[in-house]
């Protein structure tokens, strides 16, 4: 489970989530958010194991009562299913850029029972695995997908919280 938490891929092993993630009500402005906690954080065969939305969409995790949360984790599509050829060359090549499908800009909003407020904004993400410290007692957490590196579609493989 430690390796899966660090986004390693172990065939036939699913990541297990804590009580806060299992008890959360997941909702999305578009699409089915349940694959975000199926424990498989990349496409396998014909199953995408992902939530697919669009730039501007949001995902919300909510609970009936406030609960202490330490971290929000998201795993974004980084085009692991595509081959990226890099070769050694003495001739200058085009600059390497993050995949166009990778989530570039996002906003985390939180609800502590008094209403939603912005907790964190990331404007230049280049990582597949992102952890955002929360360290507060909350009734809800929302991820707003503000931009990718070029794609209109947003694909996430996981979105979960730790207590």
Helices and strands as residue ranges (DSSP letters): H 2-5, H 19-23, E 25-28, G 34-37, E 51-54, E 58-76, E 103-111, E 116-122, E 129-148, E 153-162
